[in-house]
């Protein structure tokens, strides 16, 4: 137990890619969200052990969602997903309480390393 993950990305194929990496390695994806607002709702609903959160999304971006999730649960474990060249946003995210970040395009070993490091 204890490996329940919420995957947040506005691109369905990105969610599918992460989900694929996670499920093949014994993690359980308990919910998905396509924007920050959904992410917060799903977080409350499923109370996952970990969230992978895209930084740039419509409606509400990942950093704002991260801050809101941290208000709900200050121990929330969130890993940010960013495209290349979003260093400034990554720094903001880490300051807002993100545990780690992974850069797209996703590499399975890097995703798993970040998750193992965060869940412990």
N, C-alpha and C positions, 0 to 999 in steps of 0.2 A: 504493500500500500504506500500511500504518501507520495505518489508521483502523478498527481492530477494536474493537467496543464490546460490553460486557456490561451488560445492562439488568436492574436488580433492583427489583422492586416486588411486593407481595403481591397487587395487583389486576391480573388479566390484561388488562383493558381499558386500564389505564394503560400497561402494557408495550407493548400494541399501538399506543397513541397515540405513544409515544416512538419505537418501532420505525419507524412510518410516517414520522414527521418525519425520522428519520435516514436511512432507505433512500432516500427521495426526494431527499436531498441528498448522496448518494454515500458515505454511511458504511455499514459492514458490521456488522450485529448478529450476533455470533458465538455468543452464548449468552444465556440468560435465567435468572433465579432468582426464587423467590417469597419467600425469607426469607434472613436473614443467614448461616445455616449453609450453605445451597445456594450463596450468593454466594461464600463462601470456597472451597468445593469447585470451583465453576466457574472461579474466578479462577486456581486452581492448574492446572486442566485446560487452559484456552484461552489463558491469559496475554494478556488483552486490552490494548489501548493506553489504554483509558479505561473507567471504570465509572460508570453513573448509578445512584445508590443511594437508595432510599426510606429515610426516617428511621424511621417507625413501621411495624414488621412483627412478625408473630408469631414464635415460636421464638427469634429473636435479632434485636435492632433494628439499624438501619443504622449507628449510631455504634460499637457493639461490633464489628460486622462490618468497618467501616472500620479500626478499630484492629488487628484480626487480619490484615487484608489488608496493612496497613502493616508488620506484623512479617514477613510473607512477602516483601514487596517494598517497601522504603522509598521507592522512586520511583513507586509506584502513583499513578495520576491518577484521583481519585474526585470526582465532582460529586454533591452531595446533593440530593435532591428532598424538599421539605417542603410540608405544607399551610400555609395562612395561620395566623399566630399561634403558630408554633413557633420563635420567635426564639432563645430560650434554648438549644434543641437545636441550632440552626444554629451558634451561637457555639461550643458544645461540639464540633461536627463540624469546624469550621474549626481549632480548637485541636488536634484529633486528626489533622489533616492533610488535610482535604478542600480541594480547590482552589477550589471555587465551589459555589453552590447555586442551584437553580431552584425556583420556587414553583408549586404546582398552583393552578388548572388551567394546564396547560402552554401557553405561547405559543411557537410554532415559532421565531420570530426570537430569542427569549431563550434557548431551548434551544441553538440553533445558535451564538449569540454565546458562550455559556459554554463550549461544546465547542471552538470555534475558539481561544478564549483559552487553554484548558487544553492542547490538543494542540499549538497553536502553528503 
